[in-house]
Amino acid sequence: MEAKEIKDKLNLLIEQAAEIDPNLTTKLRDINRWIKHIKLGSLISKPIVVAFLLEVITDSQVWLAIKSLPSEEDKRLQFEQMTANERYWYGYLFPKWINATDTKFYIWKKKMMAGEFNQADSDIIKYIAQDVVHREGSFWRRYIADLSMATDLIVSNHQNKPLCIQVTSVSEEFHNTKYQKWQNSLQLWEIERGLFLSYNPQDNDFIHQLVNVALYNSDHLAEGKYMNFS
């Protein structure tokens, strides 16, 4: 999708959402103000901003389609056709973001536009996601989950119980501080369980070990538990 198409689509979604979900309209207008005066060439030169916008457009389209269904039964059937991770995102986390005041939103929008958004563990997260799929699990990634909800990946295994995961190589000195901030973020968004994965890139086969922990805890970690694995 070209930059002009992105802007046009965003404006169209704002109009559609006004009749269906005013809170989504507010969020989309905020995003539109953020990019409104960015020239098309400048916008397309910011791949992370474009990727974020495409995610928001996709998620908004899905959400508005669900909200527009004529009955609760139709909505239930629509959610049943989704994967467990999609149901968790569109049925719980994305609506929470729509309806909440996101205190981190202003900060990370500025960083993203300025090119200061650095996904330090991006390759590690990609390898974890690939191994999850290889072992017949499933994953979900979203910028909103990452930047506002301290969640790099949402992982599901055999029991289809999505688990929010944060991946970090943080040093021992700052580990406890980062873990506590992570747990506070999950509790703020009423995410009932989560996994904080720390890794040492010097360890042999650490990706496989992290995936073992993620898949096992997706099935078995109890509600209200926030596990720190390092």
VEXMIZA-729489 format. One record per residue: x, y, z of N, C-alpha, C in turn; residue in three letters. Coordinates in steps of 0.1 Angstrom, whole numbers, plus 5000, padded with zeros to 4 digits. Layout:
REM residues N
XYZXYZXYZALA;...
This chain:
REM residues 230
500849885000500050005000500950135000MET;500650224991501450344990501050445001GLU;501950545004501750635015500350705013ALA;500050745001498750814999497550725002LYS;497650604998496650505001496450485016GLU;497550485023497550475037496750585044ILE;497050705039496450825045494950825041LYS;494650795029493250785024492450685032ASP;493050565034492450455041492150495056LYS;493050565062492950605075491750705077LEU;491650795068490550895068489250825066ASN;489150725057487950645055487550575067LEU;488550515074488250435086487750535097LEU;488250655098487750745108486250775105ILE;485850795093484450815090483650695093GLU;484150575090483350455093483250435108GLN;484350455115484350425130483450525137ALA;483250645132482350745138480950695141ALA;480450605132479150555133479050425141GLU;480250365143480250225149480950225163ILE;482050295164482850295176483550425178ASP;482950525185483550655187484950655193PRO;485150555202486450555209487550515199ASN;487250425189488250395179488450525170LEU;487350595167487550715160488550815166THR;488450825179489350915187490850865185THR;491050735186492350685185492850705170LYS;492050675161492450695147492750845143LEU;491950935149492151075147493451115153ARG;493851065164495051095170496251045161ASP;496150925156497150875147497250965134ILE;496051005129495951085117496651215119ASN;496451285131497151405133498651395134ARG;499051275138500451245139501151245126TRP;500451195115501051175102500551275092ILE;499551355096498851435086499751535078LYS;500751595084501551695078502851635073HIS;503051495074504251435069504051415054ILE;505051465046504951445032505051295028LYS;504451265017504251125013505651055012LEU;506651125006507951065004508651045018GLY;508451135027509051125040508351005048SER;507050995046506350885053506850755048LEU;506950735035507350605030508750565033ILE;509550665037510950645041511050595055SER;509950585062509950545076509250405077LYS;509950295074509350165073508650125086PRO;509150155098508450115110507150185112ILE;507150315109505850395109504850335100VAL;505250305088504350245078503850115082VAL;504750025088504349895093503249915104ALA;503550005113502550035124501250075118PHE;501250165109499950215103499250105096LEU;499950015089499249905082498649815092LEU;499349785104498749705114497449765120GLU;497549895123496349965128495149965118VAL;495449985106494449985096493749845095ILE;494649735095494149605094493249575106THR;493749605118493049575131491749645132ASP;491749775127490549855127489549805118SER;489949755106488949695097488349575102GLN;489149485108488649365114487649395126VAL;488049495134487249525146485949585142TRP;485949675132484749735127483749635120LEU;484349545113483549435107482849355118ALA;483549325129482949245140481849335146ILE;482149455149481149545156479949565147LYS;480049555134478949575125478049455123SER;478449345128477649225127476249245134LEU;475149195129473849225134473449165148PRO;474149065152473748995165474948945172SER;474748925185475848865194476248725189GLU;475248655184475448525179476448525167GLU;476148625158477048635146478448675151ASP;478548755161479948795166480648675172LYS;479848595180480448475186480948375175ARG;480148365164480548275154481848325146LEU;481948455145483048515139484348495147GLN;484248505160485348485169485748335169PHE;484748245168485048105168485948065155GLU;485748135145486548105133488048155134GLN;488348235144489648285145490548185153MET;491848205152492848135160492648185174THR;493248115184493248155198493848295200ALA;494948315193495748445194494948555188ASN;494248535177493448635171492248675180GLU;491648565186490448595195490948675207ARG;492148645212492648725223492848865220TYR;493448885208493749025203492449105200TRP;491649045192490449125187489349115197TYR;489349015206488249005215488549065229GLY;489849095231490249145245491249265244TYR;492449235239493549335240493249465231LEU;492949435219492749555210491549645215PHE;490449585219489349665224489749745237PRO;490649675245491149745257491949875253LYS;492749855243493549965238492650075233TRP;491650035225490750135220490050225231ILE;489650155241488850215251489650275263ASN;490950255263491750305275492550425271ALA;493050505280493950605278495350545279THR;496050545267497350475266498450585270ASP;498950575282499950675286501250665279THR;501550555273502850545265502650585251LYS;501450605246501250625232501950755227PHE;501850865234502450985230504050975229TYR;504550895238506050885239506550795227ILE;505950685225506550595215506150635201TRP;505150715199504850775186505950875182LYS;506450955191507551045188508750975185LYS;509050865193510350795191510250715177LYS;509150665174508950595161509150685150MET;508550805150508750905139510150955138MET;510850965149512151015149513250915146ALA;512750785144513650685141514450635153GLY;513950665165514650615177514050485183GLU;513050435176512550305180513450195176PHE;514050125186515050025183514549895189ASN;514249795181513849665185515149585187GLN;515749595199517149535201517049385200ALA;515949325204515849185204515049125192ASP;514949205181514049175171514349045164SER;515649015161516048895155515748775164ASP;516048785177515748685187514248645187ILE;513448755187512048735187511548665175ILE;512148695163511848635151512148485151LYS;513348455156513748315157512848235167TYR;512448295178511548225187510248205180ILE;509648305173508448285166508448175156ALA;509648165148509748055138509847925145GLN;510447915156510547785163509247745169ASP;508447845174507147815179506247745168VAL;506247805156505547755145506047615141VAL;507347605141507947475137507447365146HIS;507147395159506747295169505247305171ARG;504547345161503047345160502347435170GLU;503047535175502447635183502047755173GLY;501547865179501247975171501648105179SER;501848215171502248335178501548455171PHE;501548575178500948695173501848805178TRP;502148905168503049015171502249145167ARG;502349245176501749375172502549485179ARG;502749595172503449715177502749765190TYR;501449765190500749815201501049735214ILE;500949605212501249505223502649525228ALA;503649545218505049555222505249695230ASP;504849805224505149935229504349975241LEU;503049935241502149985252501949875263SER;501949745259501649645268502749555272MET;503949595269505149515273505049365268ALA;504649345256504449215251505049205237THR;506149125236506849105223506149005215ASP;505548905221504848795214503748745223LEU;502648705216501648625222501748485217ILE;501848385225502148255221501048155226VAL;500548065217499647965221500147825218SER;499747725225500247595223499047495222ASN;499147375226498047275224496747315230HIS;496747385242495447415248494847545244GLN;495447615234494947735228494747845239ASN;495747865248495647965259496748065256LYS;496348175250497448275247498148325259PRO;499448345257500348385268501148505263LEU;501148615271501948735267503348715272CYS;504348745263505748715265506548835262ILE;507448865271508448975269509848905269GLN;510648945259512048885257513048985260VAL;514048955267515049055271516448995273THR;517449065270518849025274519449115284SER;518549175292518949285301519949225311VAL;520949315315521949265324521449245338SER;522149165346521649135359521349255368GLU;522149365366522049485373520649545372GLU;520049545360518749605358517649505356PHE;517849375358516949275356515649295364HIS;515849315377514649315386513849445384ASN;514449555380513749675377512949665365THR;513449605354512749585342511649485344LYS;511849375352510849275354509649345361TYR;509949425371508849485379508049585370GLN;508649655361507949745352507149665342LYS;507649555338506949465329505649415336TRP;505849365348504649315355503649425358GLN;504049545361503149655363502349685351ASN;503049685339502349705326501249605323SER;501549475326500649375323499349395332LEU;499649425345498549435354497749565351GLN;498349665346497649785342496649755331LEU;497049665321496149635310495349515313TRP;495349465326494549355331494849225322GLU;496149205319496649085313496948985325ILE;496248875325496148795337497348705340GLU;498148685330499348605331500348635321ARG;501648625324502748655315504048595318GLY;504948595308506248525309507248625305LEU;508248645314509348735312510548655310PHE;511048645297512148555293513448635291LEU;514348595299515748655298516648555291SER;517548595283518448495276519848545276TYR;520748445275522148475274522548425260ASN;522948515251523248475237524448385236PRO;525248375247526348285247525948145250GLN;524748125255524347985258524047905245ASP;524447785244524147705233522647665232ASN;522047685221520647645218519647715227ASP;519947845230519047915240517647945234PHE;517547955220516247975214515347855217ILE;515847735215515047615218514647615232HIS;515547655241515147655255514047755258GLN;514147875253513147975255511747925249LEU;511847865238510547815232509947705241VAL;510847615246510347515255509547575267ASN;510147685273509447745284508147815280VAL;508247885268507047955263505847865261ALA;506147755254505047665250504447595262LEU;505347555271504947485283504047575291TYR;504447695293503747785302502447845295ASN;502447845282501247885275500147785280SER;500447655281499447555285499247555300ASP;500247585308500147545322500247665332HIS;500747785328500847895338499447935342LEU;499247945355497947975361497648125359ALA;496348155360495848295360496448365372GLU;496748495369497248575380498748555382GLY;499448475374500848445376501748525365LYS;502848575370503748645361505148575363TYR;505548495354506748415356508048485351MET;509048475359510348535355511348425352ASN;511648405339512548295336513948355331PHE;514948315337516348365333517348255335SER;
